[in-house]
C-alpha cells in the first residue's frame, strides 16, 4: 500500500458516515467518491497535502485511483453539477487543481454550514407554536408530496388569502419531516441568467446537505424556481409557467373565526380566561394570519389584566393597518351620533347597519346563513348631494364599531386599461380583509353607470368592473360602503345586490336648524345665536360646518364668543367660494 493509500484510509475513517450519506444523496460513483475524498484529504490530513503538492489534479486522480473514468469530471457529472468541487483554471484540465467546496468539507465532518455566498440572500422561517386545525390537512399533503419515493419533489404553489400564514404552514410541514425552511429574498436574485443558474446549483447542493426547502415569492419563482431540483414553495398569486417540474397548487386562506379564537387562546395563555367573550368579537372583526396572532398576543400581555381587552383590540387595529396605508386614505373617525342630522328613516337604517356589522359573525357563521345565502357581506349605498353627511355617517359607524375607516377614491382606482381596475380593487380588498376596516368607496359615479345594451368592448368591461366590485363587497367580511351623488346613475340590477341603500337628502329648514344647534362643540363660546335665522341658509351640512368653523376663527381673533356678525362674514365667504349669491331673504335681520 502506498503512502497516499495509507493517508487516504485515515481520511476515509475520519468522515466515513458523512461520506456514505453524501455519496447516496448525490449519486456519486466510486471514482467520484474517491476524488471528493482526495480533495478533502488535502484539507484534513497533512500527509495527503504533502503528497499532493499544489493540490490534487484530475490527472493525479486518473493515475492513482481505482475505477478511473474521464466522465467523472464532466460539467454535467455530479461532482461539478452539484458544485461539490471546483476546477481551478490551469493550462489543461488534467493539470488543473481540484478544490473541495467549503460547505461540502464541513458536511463531511458532520457539520451543516451554508455557503457564505448564499447567506445574505436567505432568511430562516421558524415553525409555529400552534397551527389552525384546517391547516393540518395541507401539512399532511405537503409531507406526502415531499416524501413520495423515487419521484422528484414538485414545485408547491401556495396561493389564497393567507399572507404570512402560507409561510407558517410551510414551516410546520418542513419541521414535521426534519427539514429547515429558508426564504429567498427576491431583491437578492441576480440579474443575469448565468448567475441565476449558479445560485440554483449552490442552493440545491446546500439544500441536499442540510435537508432544507426554499420559499420564494412569485417574482423569485419566475426567476429561479424552475431551475432548482430540490423542494421549492412559491407563495403569491399569479401563474407559474409550466416547465419540466410538476407544479402543485394549494389554496391557503386565513383560518376561520373559530380557529382564530383557539389561536388567540394559545397566544394569551391563562389571561385569555379574563376576556369574557371578547375573543369571539376579536376573531370576528380581525382576520389575522397565524404568526401575527401569536406575535400580537405576546405583545399585549404586559400590563394590567383589566385593560387587556382594549389593549388587544387596539393592537389588532395597528397590526392590520400597514397593508392598507398605501392603498387608501385612513380617516380618523371622531364623529358620534350627535353629529349626524338626518331624517328618522335614514338614522334607523344606519343603526341597523351597526347591528348587522356587530353580529355578522354570529348570524352568518354560527347560525349557518353562510351556507344558505350568497353574498353575506354587508354592503351599503349612501346617496345624496355633496355635503349631506355621507362621509360623516361612515365616521360614526366606524367610531361606534371601534374600527378603522379607509376612504377609497374610485375615481383614482378606475383605469382605462383592461383589467387594471379589477387589479386595483383586488389589492384594496385583499389588504382590508385582515383588518375588519370599514371601507368607504367614494365617487362611485366614476365606476357606475346605467347598464344598457352592450354595444362595444368598453361597455362590456365597464360592466365587468362593476360586477367585480359588487362581488368583492358581497364577500367582504366587514362593512363596505359606496357613496354617490346620483342614485339614478346606478343600474337597478346592481342596486339589488346592495343590502342597504340609505338616502342623505338635502336638509330642509327643520333639519338645517338641528344641524346649526349641533355644529358648535360644547367648548365653543357663543352669544346670541338665532338658529331660526341661521336655518334660512339653503345649504347642506358640509357647508354649514365650514361657515361655523370660519366664524369661530373670526371670533377667536376678536377675543369674543361666536356671534351672528361672525357667522354673516363667514357665510359670505362660503357663498363666494361656491359661486352662489347670498340673498337678503337668507340673512335679513342677522345683525
C-alpha positions in Angstrom: 0.0 0.0 0.0 1.4 3.4 -1.0 1.8 6.3 1.4 -1.1 8.1 -0.3 -3.3 5.0 0.1 -2.5 4.9 3.8 -3.2 8.6 4.3 -6.5 8.3 2.3 -7.6 5.4 4.6 -7.2 7.7 7.6 -9.3 10.4 5.9 -12.0 7.9 4.9 -12.2 6.7 8.5 -12.5 10.3 9.7 -15.6 11.1 7.7 -16.9 7.7 6.7 -20.5 8.1 8.0 -21.0 11.5 6.3 -19.2 10.3 3.1 -21.7 7.5 2.6 -24.6 9.8 3.0 -23.2 12.3 0.5 -22.5 9.6 -2.0 -26.0 8.4 -1.8 -27.5 11.9 -1.9 -25.5 13.0 -5.0 -25.3 9.6 -6.7 -21.5 9.5 -6.7 -19.7 6.7 -8.4 -16.8 5.0 -6.5 -14.3 7.0 -8.6 -16.1 10.3 -8.0 -16.3 9.5 -4.3 -12.5 8.9 -4.2 -11.9 12.3 -6.0 -14.0 14.0 -3.3 -12.2 12.2 -0.6 -8.8 13.1 -2.1 -9.8 16.8 -2.2 -11.0 16.6 1.4 -7.8 14.9 2.4 -5.7 17.8 1.3 -7.6 20.0 3.8 -7.8 17.4 6.6 -4.5 15.4 6.6 -1.1 17.0 6.4 0.5 13.9 4.7 -2.1 14.0 1.9 -1.4 17.7 1.5 2.3 17.0 1.3 1.9 14.2 -1.2 -0.4 16.3 -3.4 1.8 19.4 -3.6 -0.1 22.1 -5.5 -3.3 20.3 -4.8 -4.9 17.2 -6.3 -5.5 17.2 -10.1 -7.7 15.2 -12.4 -4.5 13.7 -13.9 -3.4 12.5 -10.4 -6.8 11.0 -9.8 -6.8 9.2 -13.1 -3.3 7.8 -12.4 -3.7 6.7 -8.8 -7.4 6.0 -8.0 -9.2 2.7 -8.9 -12.1 2.5 -11.4 -11.0 5.8 -13.0 -13.1 7.2 -15.8 -13.0 10.5 -17.7 -16.7 11.3 -17.4 -16.4 11.9 -13.6 -15.3 15.5 -14.3 -17.8 16.5 -17.0 -19.7 19.7 -16.1 -22.9 17.6 -16.1 -21.5 14.9 -13.8 -22.4 15.1 -10.1 -19.1 16.5 -8.8 -19.3 19.6 -10.8 -23.1 19.9 -11.4 -23.8 19.9 -7.7 -20.8 22.2 -7.0 -19.1 19.6 -4.7 -15.7 20.5 -6.1 -14.4 23.3 -8.3 -11.7 23.2 -11.0 -9.1 25.9 -10.5 -8.2 27.2 -14.0 -4.9 25.8 -15.3 -3.1 25.1 -18.6 -5.2 21.9 -19.2 -8.0 20.1 -17.5 -5.7 17.3 -16.4 -3.2 19.6 -14.7 -5.8 22.0 -13.2 -6.1 21.7 -9.4 -9.3 20.4 -7.9 -10.7 22.0 -4.7 -13.5 20.8 -2.5 -16.1 23.5 -1.8 -16.1 24.6 1.9 -19.7 23.6 2.8 -19.0 20.1 1.4 -15.9 19.8 3.5 -17.9 20.8 6.6 -20.6 18.3 5.7 -18.0 15.5 5.6 -17.1 16.4 9.1 -20.8 16.2 10.1 -21.4 20.0 10.3 -24.0 21.8 8.2 -22.6 25.2 7.2 -24.4 27.0 4.3 -22.4 28.6 1.6 -21.3 32.2 2.5 -22.4 33.4 -0.9 -26.0 32.4 -0.1 -26.2 33.6 3.5 -27.1 37.2 2.8 -29.9 36.1 0.5 -31.6 33.8 2.9 -33.8 34.1 6.0 -34.8 31.2 8.3 -38.5 30.6 8.9 -39.2 29.1 12.3 -42.0 26.6 12.7 -45.1 27.9 14.6 -46.0 27.1 18.2 -49.6 26.4 17.2 -51.4 25.6 13.9 -55.0 26.0 12.9 -56.9 22.7 12.6 -57.8 23.5 9.0 -54.1 23.8 8.1 -53.2 20.3 9.3 -54.7 18.7 6.2 -52.5 20.9 4.0 -49.4 20.0 6.1 -50.1 16.3 5.6 -50.5 16.8 1.9 -47.2 18.6 1.7 -45.5 15.9 3.6 -46.9 13.3 1.2 -45.7 15.3 -1.8 -42.2 15.6 -0.5 -41.8 12.0 0.6 -43.0 10.2 -2.5 -40.5 7.5 -3.3 -38.4 7.8 -6.5 -40.1 11.0 -7.6 -38.7 14.5 -7.9 -40.4 16.9 -5.5 -42.8 19.2 -7.3 -42.9 23.0 -7.0 -45.6 23.7 -4.5 -47.6 26.9 -5.2 -49.4 28.2 -2.1 -52.0 30.8 -3.0 -55.0 32.2 -1.2 -55.9 35.0 1.2 -53.4 34.0 3.9 -50.2 36.0 3.7 -47.7 35.1 6.3 -49.9 32.1 7.1 -48.5 30.4 4.0 -45.0 30.7 5.4 -46.2 29.3 8.8 -47.9 26.3 7.2 -44.8 25.5 5.0 -42.5 25.8 8.1 -44.8 23.4 10.0 -44.7 20.8 7.2 -40.9 21.1 6.9 -40.4 20.7 10.6 -42.6 17.6 10.6 -40.1 15.8 8.4 -36.9 17.3 9.9 -36.3 19.9 7.2 -35.3 23.5 7.6 -37.3 26.2 5.7 -35.5 29.2 4.3 -36.8 32.2 2.4 -35.0 33.7 -0.5 -35.1 37.5 -0.8 -36.3 38.3 -4.3 -34.2 41.5 -4.3 -31.1 39.4 -4.0 -31.7 37.3 -7.1 -29.0 38.0 -9.7 -29.9 39.8 -12.9 -28.1 37.5 -15.4 -29.2 34.0 -16.4 -25.7 32.6 -15.7 -25.7 34.0 -12.2 -29.2 32.6 -11.5 -28.1 29.2 -12.6 -25.2 29.3 -10.2 -27.5 30.4 -7.4 -29.8 27.5 -8.2 -26.9 24.9 -8.1 -25.4 26.3 -4.9 -28.8 26.2 -3.2 -29.6 22.7 -4.4 -26.3 21.4 -3.1 -26.8 23.1 0.3 -30.4 22.0 0.5 -29.5 18.4 0.0 -26.7 18.6 2.5 -28.7 20.5 5.1 -32.2 18.9 4.4 -33.8 22.3 3.5 -36.6 23.6 1.4 -36.8 27.0 -0.2 -39.6 29.5 0.0 -39.8 32.2 -2.7 -42.4 34.7 -3.8 -43.9 34.8 -7.3 -41.2 37.0 -8.7 -38.5 34.8 -7.4 -40.3 31.7 -8.7 -40.3 33.0 -12.2 -36.6 33.8 -11.9 -35.0 30.7 -10.4 -37.5 28.1 -9.0 -37.8 26.1 -12.2 -34.0 25.7 -12.4 -33.9 24.1 -8.9 -34.3 20.4 -8.3 -34.9 20.4 -4.5 -38.2 21.3 -2.8 -39.4 24.8 -3.6 -42.5 26.5 -2.2 -43.9 29.5 -4.1 -46.2 32.0 -2.4 -48.4 34.6 -4.0 -51.0 35.0 -6.7 -50.3 34.5 -10.4 -49.3 31.7 -12.7 -46.1 29.7 -12.8 -45.1 28.9 -16.3 -45.1 25.2 -17.0 -41.8 23.5 -17.2 -40.0 20.3 -16.6 -41.1 20.2 -13.0 -44.6 19.4 -11.7 -46.4 22.3 -10.1 -49.0 21.6 -7.4 -51.3 24.4 -6.3 -52.8 24.6 -2.8 -55.1 27.4 -1.7 -54.3 28.6 1.8 -56.9 31.0 3.3 -56.8 32.7 6.6 -58.3 30.5 9.3 -62.0 30.9 10.2 -63.1 32.7 13.3 -63.4 29.6 15.5 -59.8 28.6 14.7 -58.6 32.1 15.2 -60.2 32.2 18.6 -58.3 29.0 19.5 -55.0 30.6 18.3 -55.8 33.7 20.5 -56.3 31.4 23.5 -53.0 29.7 22.9 -51.2 33.1 22.4 -52.7 34.7 25.5 -52.4 31.7 27.8 -54.1 31.9 31.2 -55.1 35.6 30.6 -57.5 34.5 27.8 -59.9 33.4 30.5 -60.3 37.1 31.7 -61.6 38.4 28.4 -65.2 37.2 28.9 -66.2 36.6 25.3 -64.1 39.4 23.9 -62.1 36.8 21.8 -65.2 35.9 19.8 -65.7 39.6 18.9 -62.0 39.9 18.1 -61.9 36.9 15.9 -65.0 38.1 14.0 -63.6 41.6 13.4 -60.0 40.8 12.5 -58.8 38.1 10.2 -55.1 37.9 11.1 -52.6 35.3 10.0 -51.4 32.7 12.4 -48.0 34.2 13.2 -49.4 37.6 13.6 -51.9 36.3 16.2 -49.0 34.8 18.1 -46.9 38.0 17.9 -49.8 40.3 18.8 -50.9 38.2 21.6 -47.5 38.2 23.2 -47.1 41.9 22.7 -50.1 42.8 24.9 -49.5 40.5 27.8 -47.5 43.2 29.7 -49.8 45.4 31.6 -52.9 45.3 33.9 -55.3 42.4 33.3 -58.3 44.8 33.4 -57.1 46.7 30.4 -56.1 43.6 28.3 -59.2 43.7 26.1 -58.9 47.3 24.9 -55.1 46.9 24.5 -55.7 43.8 22.4 -58.3 45.4 20.2 -56.0 48.4 19.5 -53.1 46.2 18.8 -55.1 44.3 16.2 -56.1 47.6 14.6 -52.5 48.7 14.4 -51.3 45.3 13.2 -53.7 45.4 10.2 -53.0 49.0 9.1 -49.7 48.8 7.2 -51.2 46.7 4.4 -53.9 49.3 3.7 -52.0 52.6 4.3 -50.5 52.7 0.8 -53.8 51.8 -0.9 -56.4 54.0 0.8 -56.7 57.1 3.0 -57.3 56.4 6.7 -59.9 58.7 8.1 -59.7 59.4 11.8 -63.2 58.7 13.0 -64.2 61.2 15.7 -67.9 61.8 14.8 -70.7 60.5 17.0 -74.4 60.1 16.6 -74.8 63.6 17.9 -73.1 65.0 14.8 -75.4 63.3 12.3 -78.6 65.1 11.5 -80.8 63.1 9.1 -84.4 62.0 8.7 -85.5 59.3 11.1 -85.7 56.7 8.3 -82.0 57.3 7.4 -80.9 57.2 11.0 -82.8 53.9 11.6 -81.0 52.4 8.6 -77.6 53.5 9.9 -78.4 51.9 13.3 -79.4 48.7 11.5 -76.1 48.7 9.7 -74.3 48.8 13.1 -76.4 46.0 14.4 -75.7 43.8 11.4 -71.9 44.6 11.5 -71.7 43.9 15.2 -73.4 40.5 15.0 -72.3 39.4 11.5 -70.1 36.6 12.6 -72.7 35.0 14.8 -75.6 35.1 12.3 -73.6 34.2 9.3 -71.2 31.8 10.9 -72.6 30.2 14.0 -76.3 30.4 12.8 -75.5 28.9 9.4 -76.5 31.7 7.0 -73.2 31.4 5.2 -74.4 28.1 3.8 -77.8 29.3 2.7 -77.2 32.8 1.3 -74.9 34.1 -1.4 -73.1 37.2 -0.6 -73.3 37.6 3.1 -71.1 40.7 3.3 -72.6 44.0 4.5 -72.7 46.4 1.5 -74.4 49.8 1.5 -75.0 52.7 -0.8 -75.1 56.2 0.6 -76.6 58.6 -1.9 -77.2 62.3 -1.7 -75.8 65.7 -2.7 -72.3 66.7 -1.7 -72.1 67.9 1.9 -75.2 66.0 3.2 -73.2 63.9 5.6 -72.3 60.6 3.8 -68.6 60.5 5.0 -69.6 61.8 8.4 -72.1 59.0 8.8 -69.3 56.5 7.8 -67.2 58.0 10.6 -70.0 57.5 13.1 -70.3 53.8 12.1 -66.5 53.3 12.4 -66.4 55.0 15.7 -69.4 53.0 17.0 -67.8 49.7 15.9 -64.3 50.7 17.1 -62.9 50.0 13.6 -60.6 51.9 11.2 -62.2 53.8 8.4 -60.5 53.8 5.0 -61.6 56.0 2.1 -61.0 54.7 -1.4 -61.4 57.3 -4.2 -62.9 55.3 -7.0 -62.0 58.0 -9.5 -58.4 57.2 -8.8 -58.9 53.4 -8.9 -60.7 53.2 -12.2 -58.2 52.7 -15.1 -58.7 52.9 -18.8 -56.6 49.8 -19.3 -58.4 46.5 -19.3 -58.1 44.5 -16.1 -56.3 47.3 -14.2 -59.4 48.5 -12.3 -60.1 44.9 -11.0 -56.4 44.6 -10.1 -56.5 47.8 -8.1 -59.7 46.8 -6.3 -58.3 43.3 -5.6 -55.3 44.9 -3.9 -57.6 47.0 -1.6 -59.9 44.1 -0.6 -57.0 41.7 -0.1 -55.3 44.2 2.2 -58.5 45.0 4.1 -59.7 41.5 4.8 -57.4 41.0 7.8 -58.2 44.4 9.3 -62.0 44.4 9.6 -61.8 48.0 8.4 -64.8 49.9 7.2 -64.2 50.6 3.5 -65.8 53.8 2.0 -65.7 53.8 -1.8 -66.1 57.4 -2.6 -67.1 58.9 -6.0 -68.9 55.7 -7.1 -70.2 57.7 -10.1 -66.7 57.2 -11.7 -67.5 53.5 -12.0 -71.2 53.1 -12.0 -73.4 54.0 -15.0 -76.8 52.9 -16.1 -76.3 49.5 -17.6 -77.6 49.3 -21.1 -77.2 47.1 -24.1 -73.5 46.2 -24.6 -72.5 48.0 -27.8 -68.7 47.6 -27.7 -65.9 46.2 -25.6 -65.8 49.3 -23.3 -69.4 48.7 -22.2 -68.6 45.1 -21.6 -65.5 45.8 -19.5 -67.3 48.5 -17.6 -69.9 46.1 -16.5 -67.3 43.5 -15.6 -65.6 46.1 -13.3 -68.8 47.0 -11.6 -69.7 43.3 -11.1 -66.2 42.6 -9.7 -66.6 45.4 -7.2 -70.0 44.2 -6.0 -68.8 40.6 -5.8 -65.9 41.6 -3.6 -68.2 43.8 -1.4 -70.6 40.8 -1.0 -67.8 38.6 0.1 -66.0 41.1 2.3 -66.4 40.1 5.9 -66.5 43.7 7.1 -68.7 46.7 6.1 -68.2 48.2 2.6 -70.0 51.4 1.6 -70.4 53.2 -1.7 -71.2 56.9 -2.0 -72.7 58.7 -4.9 -74.4 62.0 -5.6 -76.8 60.4 -8.1 -78.6 57.2 -7.2 -80.3 57.3 -10.6 -77.0 56.7 -12.3 -76.8 53.2 -10.9 -78.5 50.3 -12.7 -81.4 48.7 -10.8 -79.8 45.3 -11.2 -76.7 46.5 -9.4 -78.8 48.2 -6.7 -80.5 44.8 -5.9 -77.1 43.4 -4.9 -76.6 46.1 -2.2 -78.0 45.2 1.3 -78.6 48.9 2.4 -79.5 51.9 0.3 -79.6 55.0 2.5 -80.8 58.4 1.4 -78.9 61.5 2.5 -81.4 64.2 1.4 -80.7 67.9 1.1 -81.8 69.3 4.5 -84.9 71.4 4.8 -85.3 74.2 7.3 -86.1 71.9 10.3 -83.0 69.7 9.7 -80.8 72.7 9.0 -81.8 74.2 12.4 -80.9 70.9 14.1 -77.5 71.0 12.2 -76.8 74.5 13.4 -77.7 73.6 17.0 -75.2 70.7 16.9 -72.5 72.2 14.8 -70.6 74.1 17.6 -68.7 71.9 20.2 -69.7 72.3 23.8 -66.4 74.1 24.5 -67.0 76.8 21.9 -68.3 80.1 23.4 -71.3 81.5 21.6 -73.6 84.5 22.2 -76.9 85.5 20.8 -77.1 82.9 18.0 -80.5 82.8 16.3 -80.9 79.3 14.9 -84.1 80.0 13.1 -82.4 82.8 11.1 -79.3 80.6 10.5 -81.6 77.8 9.2 -82.6 80.1 6.3 -79.3 79.5 4.7 -80.2 77.0 2.0 -77.0 74.8 2.4 -76.2 71.2 3.3 -74.4 70.2 6.5 -70.9 70.3 5.0 -71.2 74.0 4.1 -72.8 74.8 7.4 -69.8 73.3 9.2 -67.5 75.3 7.1 -69.3 78.5 8.0 -69.3 77.6 11.7 -65.6 76.9 11.7 -64.8 80.1 9.8 -66.9 82.1 12.3 -65.1 80.5 15.2 -61.7 81.7 13.8 -63.1 85.2 13.4 -64.4 85.3 16.9 -61.1 84.0 18.3 -59.3 86.8 16.5 -61.7 89.3 18.1 -61.3 87.7 21.5 -65.0 87.2 21.8 -67.7 84.5 21.7 -69.1 83.5 18.3 -71.9 86.0 17.3 -74.2 86.5 14.4 -71.9 89.0 12.7 -69.1 86.5 12.7 -71.4 84.0 11.0 -72.5 86.5 8.5 -68.9 87.3 7.4 -68.1 83.6 7.2 -71.3 82.9 5.2 -70.4 85.5 2.7 -67.0 83.8 2.1 -68.6 80.4 1.8 -71.1 81.6 -0.7 -68.4 83.3 -2.7 -66.4 80.0 -2.7 -69.3 78.0 -4.1 -70.2 80.9 -6.5 -73.7 81.4 -5.2 -75.4 84.8 -4.4 -76.3 85.3 -0.7 -79.8 86.7 -0.8 -81.2 89.3 1.6 -84.0 86.9 2.4 -81.4 84.4 3.8 -79.6 86.9 6.0 -82.2 89.5 6.8 -82.2 90.6 10.4 -79.0 88.8 11.3 -77.3 91.9 12.7 
